[in-house]
Amino acid sequence: MSEISFDDFMKVDIRVGRIVEVSDFPEARKPAWKLRIDFGDEIGVKKSSAQITENYSREDLMGRQVIAVVNFPPRQIGPFMSEVLTLGFDDDNGNVVLAAVERDVPLGKRLH
């Protein structure tokens, strides 16, 4: 993997938000949830599709703080327009585990 500069890193706007709605996404090719995530007053509520159904139920996700890239262009995923990329890591089985903050922080705070 090639190196990037600090300025390159600063172009990626990674923020913390809180999941306020979780919906089924039966049209997705791989099992996924449709999420609405509140990033606070500056950014507002954004939509994301997340292939995390193996590790997270609707109840696990509601109210949870997550980390997402908020400055990628929206991406059409089937009939759904995903506005942010929710971040996570693959576990040993190839299922996504969400990246998370250690404790609650104000919504919309930027990763640095």
N, CA, C and O of each residue as an XYZ file, in Angstrom:
448
protein
N       0.847     -1.173      0.000
C       0.000      0.000      0.000
C       0.897      1.243      0.000
O       1.886      1.303      0.730
N       0.549      2.210     -0.808
C       1.373      3.412     -0.904
C       1.070      4.378      0.236
O      -0.023      4.378      0.802
N       2.053      5.188      0.553
C       1.897      6.200      1.595
C       1.063      7.359      1.071
O       1.039      7.638     -0.128
N       0.378      8.028      1.995
C      -0.331      9.264      1.667
C       0.205     10.348      2.585
O       0.822     10.064      3.611
N      -0.036     11.569      2.209
C       0.407     12.687      3.041
C      -0.651     12.988      4.097
O      -1.787     12.524      3.999
N      -0.275     13.757      5.096
C      -1.224     14.201      6.115
C      -2.339     15.011      5.467
O      -3.499     14.907      5.864
N      -1.988     15.818      4.470
C      -3.015     16.595      3.761
C      -4.030     15.679      3.076
O      -5.221     15.990      3.044
N      -3.562     14.543      2.523
C      -4.483     13.571      1.937
C      -5.440     13.035      3.000
O      -6.645     12.947      2.765
N      -4.911     12.680      4.157
C      -5.737     12.171      5.251
C      -6.784     13.203      5.665
O      -7.934     12.849      5.927
N      -6.401     14.455      5.726
C      -7.313     15.511      6.169
C      -8.464     15.735      5.185
O      -9.472     16.344      5.543
N      -8.322     15.251      3.955
C      -9.405     15.366      2.981
C     -10.566     14.430      3.309
O     -11.700     14.673      2.896
N     -10.283     13.366      4.048
C     -11.325     12.402      4.417
C     -11.979     12.896      5.708
O     -11.332     12.975      6.752
N     -13.264     13.227      5.624
C     -13.999     13.774      6.762
C     -14.716     12.634      7.482
O     -15.769     12.171      7.044
N     -14.125     12.188      8.598
C     -14.661     11.080      9.381
C     -15.274     11.652     10.650
O     -14.604     12.319     11.439
N     -16.575     11.377     10.834
C     -17.324     11.957     11.959
C     -18.036     10.877     12.748
O     -18.225      9.755     12.277
N     -18.425     11.240     13.958
C     -19.218     10.354     14.800
C     -20.687     10.758     14.715
O     -21.026     11.941     14.712
N     -21.540      9.756     14.648
C     -22.977      9.993     14.621
C     -23.693      8.943     15.450
O     -23.089      7.970     15.902
N     -24.989      9.151     15.645
C     -25.807      8.210     16.407
C     -26.899      7.635     15.505
O     -27.609      8.379     14.829
N     -27.027      6.320     15.498
C     -28.060      5.666     14.706
C     -29.417      5.976     15.328
O     -29.653      5.699     16.504
N     -30.312      6.561     14.513
C     -31.640      6.933     14.992
C     -32.747      6.114     14.339
O     -33.896      6.157     14.778
N     -32.402      5.367     13.291
C     -33.398      4.508     12.639
C     -32.689      3.364     11.929
O     -31.651      3.556     11.296
N     -33.270      2.165     12.044
C     -32.752      0.976     11.375
C     -33.916      0.341     10.623
O     -34.955      0.041     11.211
N     -33.734      0.138      9.312
C     -34.790     -0.443      8.482
C     -34.262     -1.650      7.720
O     -33.070     -1.749      7.426
N     -35.169     -2.562      7.408
C     -34.821     -3.700      6.556
C     -34.429     -3.202      5.168
O     -34.893     -2.152      4.725
N     -33.579     -3.956      4.488
C     -33.160     -3.637      3.122
C     -33.236     -4.911      2.291
O     -32.206     -5.452      1.888
N     -34.460     -5.399      2.029
C     -34.608     -6.676      1.325
C     -34.094     -6.648     -0.111
O     -33.810     -7.706     -0.673
N     -33.968     -5.471     -0.719
C     -33.506     -5.374     -2.106
C     -31.988     -5.485     -2.241
O     -31.484     -5.625     -3.356
N     -31.257     -5.425     -1.142
C     -29.789     -5.487     -1.184
C     -29.331     -6.863     -1.655
O     -29.945     -7.875     -1.315
N     -28.249     -6.901     -2.440
C     -27.698     -8.175     -2.916
C     -27.181     -9.027     -1.762
O     -27.390    -10.240     -1.736
N     -26.500     -8.382     -0.802
C     -26.040     -9.051      0.413
C     -26.866     -8.493      1.568
O     -27.243     -7.321      1.538
N     -27.153     -9.302      2.583
C     -27.968     -8.804      3.696
C     -27.401     -7.509      4.280
O     -26.207     -7.407      4.562
N     -28.275     -6.535      4.451
C     -27.847     -5.215      4.934
C     -28.996     -4.542      5.671
O     -30.162     -4.909      5.522
N     -28.629     -3.552      6.464
C     -29.583     -2.661      7.104
C     -29.513     -1.307      6.415
O     -28.456     -0.910      5.924
N     -30.632     -0.599      6.377
C     -30.650      0.819      6.015
C     -30.609      1.588      7.333
O     -31.433      1.363      8.220
N     -29.651      2.489      7.449
C     -29.475      3.264      8.674
C     -29.732      4.742      8.415
O     -29.413      5.257      7.344
N     -30.303      5.412      9.393
C     -30.348      6.869      9.431
C     -29.510      7.259     10.633
O     -29.758      6.821     11.756
N     -28.503      8.101     10.372
C     -27.515      8.447     11.392
C     -27.517      9.956     11.599
O     -27.403     10.723     10.643
N     -27.647     10.373     12.851
C     -27.650     11.791     13.210
C     -26.230     12.233     13.515
O     -25.594     11.725     14.438
N     -25.735     13.192     12.723
C     -24.394     13.734     12.910
C     -24.424     15.123     13.549
O     -23.436     15.853     13.469
N     -25.517     15.496     14.171
C     -25.606     16.785     14.842
C     -26.034     17.897     13.914
O     -26.314     17.668     12.737
N     -26.084     19.113     14.454
C     -26.634     20.262     13.737
C     -25.887     20.618     12.454
O     -26.521     20.980     11.463
N     -24.575     20.524     12.446
C     -23.784     20.945     11.278
C     -24.054     20.070     10.049
O     -24.172     20.583      8.935
N     -24.152     18.757     10.250
C     -24.286     17.817      9.137
C     -25.713     17.285      9.016
O     -26.198     17.068      7.906
N     -26.375     17.077     10.123
C     -27.743     16.575     10.119
C     -27.819     15.064     10.045
O     -26.841     14.371     10.325
N     -28.981     14.555      9.668
C     -29.227     13.116      9.578
C     -28.924     12.658      8.153
O     -29.396     13.250      7.182
N     -28.126     11.592      8.046
C     -27.731     11.040      6.755
C     -28.080      9.556      6.700
O     -28.223      8.904      7.735
N     -28.217      9.027      5.482
C     -28.559      7.623      5.263
C     -27.305      6.823      4.902
O     -26.381      7.328      4.264
N     -27.306      5.556      5.334
C     -26.214      4.653      5.008
C     -26.750      3.233      4.900
O     -27.644      2.842      5.650
N     -26.204      2.469      3.971
C     -26.474      1.037      3.882
C     -25.286      0.329      4.508
O     -24.135      0.651      4.213
N     -25.570     -0.642      5.381
C     -24.474     -1.319      6.073
C     -24.708     -2.827      6.090
O     -25.750     -3.301      6.543
N     -23.726     -3.568      5.592
C     -23.797     -5.032      5.566
C     -23.297     -5.577      6.897
O     -22.211     -6.148      6.987
N     -24.109     -5.389      7.918
C     -23.718     -5.739      9.286
C     -24.748     -6.634      9.973
O     -24.746     -6.755     11.198
N     -25.623     -7.258      9.193
C     -26.722     -8.029      9.778
C     -26.243     -9.278     10.521
O     -26.940     -9.751     11.419
N     -25.085     -9.818     10.175
C     -24.579    -11.013     10.859
C     -24.193    -10.720     12.308
O     -24.334    -11.583     13.174
N     -23.710     -9.516     12.571
C     -23.230     -9.194     13.916
C     -24.145     -8.265     14.713
O     -23.958     -8.108     15.919
N     -25.138     -7.642     14.057
C     -25.943     -6.637     14.753
C     -27.420     -6.776     14.420
O     -27.803     -6.843     13.253
N     -28.239     -6.817     15.456
C     -29.689     -6.769     15.286
C     -30.119     -5.304     15.266
O     -29.332     -4.409     15.573
N     -31.360     -5.080     14.907
C     -31.929     -3.719     14.936
C     -31.766     -3.135     16.350
O     -31.390     -1.974     16.511
N     -32.048     -3.939     17.344
C     -31.959     -3.477     18.735
C     -30.526     -3.123     19.134
O     -30.306     -2.169     19.879
N     -29.548     -3.895     18.636
C     -28.135     -3.601     18.920
C     -27.725     -2.234     18.378
O     -26.879     -1.554     18.959
N     -28.333     -1.840     17.259
C     -27.894     -0.648     16.535
C     -28.567      0.638     17.002
O     -27.944      1.700     17.001
N     -29.825      0.549     17.398
C     -30.555      1.767     17.761
C     -29.859      2.514     18.900
O     -29.602      1.952     19.964
N     -29.563      3.787     18.654
C     -28.931      4.632     19.661
C     -27.422      4.502     19.749
O     -26.785      5.227     20.512
N     -26.847      3.604     18.993
C     -25.399      3.365     19.029
C     -24.648      4.462     18.278
O     -25.089      4.910     17.219
N     -23.509      4.893     18.829
C     -22.650      5.815     18.094
C     -21.783      5.027     17.126
O     -21.250      3.971     17.468
N     -21.647      5.560     15.902
C     -20.840      4.933     14.861
C     -19.940      5.987     14.229
O     -20.114      7.188     14.437
N     -18.986      5.509     13.462
C     -18.038      6.383     12.775
C     -18.278      6.233     11.278
O     -18.450      5.120     10.781
N     -18.291      7.360     10.556
C     -18.575      7.305      9.121
C     -17.817      8.384      8.370
O     -17.510      9.445      8.914
N     -17.519      8.096      7.109
C     -16.982      9.102      6.190
C     -18.185      9.872      5.657
O     -19.105      9.285      5.089
N     -18.171     11.193      5.845
C     -19.340     11.997      5.471
C     -19.130     12.831      4.212
O     -20.049     13.530      3.785
N     -17.939     12.775      3.607
C     -17.711     13.613      2.427
C     -17.428     12.836      1.143
O     -16.845     13.382      0.206
N     -17.837     11.563      1.092
C     -17.866     10.860     -0.189
C     -19.136     11.269     -0.917
O     -20.118     11.635     -0.271
N     -19.143     11.217     -2.245
C     -20.402     11.491     -2.951
C     -21.421     10.396     -2.636
O     -21.033      9.258     -2.375
N     -22.710     10.717     -2.654
C     -23.728      9.686     -2.427
C     -23.560      8.547     -3.421
O     -23.102      8.742     -4.547
N     -23.942      7.344     -2.974
C     -23.776      6.149     -3.815
C     -25.097      5.391     -3.880
O     -25.705      5.076     -2.857
N     -25.525      5.108     -5.105
C     -26.769      4.368     -5.313
C     -26.515      2.887     -5.050
O     -25.645      2.278     -5.672
N     -27.280      2.314     -4.124
C     -27.189      0.894     -3.810
C     -28.584      0.322     -4.021
O     -29.441      0.411     -3.141
N     -28.803     -0.263     -5.190
C     -30.151     -0.697     -5.556
C     -31.069      0.507     -5.576
O     -30.750      1.515     -6.207
N     -32.209      0.423     -4.893
C     -33.141      1.543     -4.877
C     -32.825      2.583     -3.800
O     -33.579      3.540     -3.622
N     -31.716      2.400     -3.083
C     -31.384      3.228     -1.918
C     -30.171      4.109     -2.218
O     -29.194      3.649     -2.809
N     -30.239      5.370     -1.809
C     -29.106      6.287     -1.969
C     -28.381      6.404     -0.625
O     -28.899      6.991      0.325
N     -27.182      5.839     -0.565
C     -26.372      5.901      0.644
C     -25.561      7.199      0.620
O     -24.880      7.495     -0.361
N     -25.639      7.959      1.698
C     -25.011      9.285      1.750
C     -23.695      9.306      2.512
O     -22.883     10.208      2.308
N     -23.466      8.328      3.388
C     -22.220      8.250      4.157
C     -21.752      6.800      4.181
O     -22.550      5.882      3.990
N     -20.460      6.598      4.414
C     -19.883      5.265      4.519
C     -19.634      4.963      5.994
O     -18.743      5.542      6.615
N     -20.430      4.052      6.544
C     -20.254      3.617      7.929
C     -19.049      2.685      7.976
O     -18.935      1.772      7.158
N     -18.150      2.913      8.936
C     -16.865      2.211      8.955
C     -16.855      1.008      9.882
O     -17.497      1.007     10.933
N     -16.115     -0.019      9.474
C     -15.967     -1.213     10.282
C     -14.821     -2.059      9.774
O     -14.139     -1.701      8.814
N     -14.622     -3.186     10.430
C     -13.551     -4.118     10.109
C     -14.146     -5.512      9.938
O     -15.142     -5.843     10.581
N     -13.541     -6.334      9.073
C     -13.968     -7.723      8.942
C     -13.496     -8.523     10.154
O     -12.368     -8.363     10.619
N     -14.391     -9.398     10.664
C     -13.977    -10.332     11.699
C     -13.397    -11.590     11.037
O     -13.210    -11.613      9.821
N     -13.117    -12.618     11.813
C     -12.516    -13.846     11.274
C     -13.397    -14.545     10.257
O     -12.901    -15.325      9.444
N     -14.700    -14.279     10.289
C     -15.636    -14.911      9.358
C     -15.976    -14.021      8.171
O     -16.813    -14.388      7.346
N     -15.336    -12.852      8.072
C     -15.613    -11.936      6.969
C     -16.840    -11.071      7.182
O     -17.306    -10.425      6.244
N     -17.376    -11.046      8.401
C     -18.525    -10.199      8.724
C     -18.038     -8.896      9.352
O     -17.047     -8.882     10.082
N     -18.737     -7.813      9.065
C     -18.283     -6.495      9.505
C     -18.601     -6.258     10.983
O     -19.713     -6.497     11.453
N     -17.572     -5.775     11.697
C     -17.691     -5.285     13.070
C     -17.507     -3.776     12.996
O     -16.510     -3.297     12.455
N     -18.454     -3.032     13.533
C     -18.410     -1.573     13.439
C     -17.212     -0.980     14.166
O     -16.846     -1.429     15.252
N     -16.607      0.032     13.555
C     -15.623      0.850     14.250
C     -16.400      1.716     15.229
O     -17.483      2.200     14.900
N     -15.869      1.916     16.413
C     -16.636      2.617     17.438
C     -15.736      3.514     18.280
O     -14.519      3.336     18.328
N     -16.363      4.475     18.937
C     -15.658      5.310     19.903
C     -15.709      4.612     21.256
O     -16.630      3.843     21.532
N     -14.723      4.880     22.091
C     -14.625      4.238     23.396
C     -15.753      4.671     24.336
O     -16.254      3.874     25.129
N     -16.141      5.941     24.236
C     -17.247      6.467     25.033
C     -17.964      7.521     24.222
O     -17.417      8.025     23.241
N     -19.186      7.866     24.615
C     -19.962      8.841     23.853
C     -19.220     10.168     23.729
O     -18.612     10.659     24.680
N     -19.290     10.724     22.535
C     -18.757     12.055     22.265
C     -19.855     12.852     21.573
O     -20.801     12.259     21.055
N     -19.757     14.185     21.550
C     -20.791     14.986     20.881
C     -20.924     14.604     19.416
O     -19.929     14.371     18.729
N     -22.171     14.543     18.945
C     -22.442     14.178     17.556
C     -21.763     15.144     16.593
O     -21.733     16.355     16.814
N     -21.223     14.581     15.525
C     -20.581     15.385     14.488
C     -19.111     15.657     14.723
O     -18.465     16.261     13.866
N     -18.553     15.237     15.850
C     -17.132     15.489     16.084
C     -16.308     14.745     15.053
O     -16.643     13.631     14.651
N     -15.224     15.381     14.633
C     -14.366     14.844     13.578
C     -13.230     14.023     14.168
O     -12.668     14.368     15.207
N     -12.898     12.917     13.479
C     -11.761     12.111     13.850
C     -10.475     12.871     13.515
O     -10.355     13.464     12.443
N      -9.526     12.845     14.436
C      -8.197     13.444     14.179
C      -7.141     12.691     14.898
O      -5.964     13.040     14.807
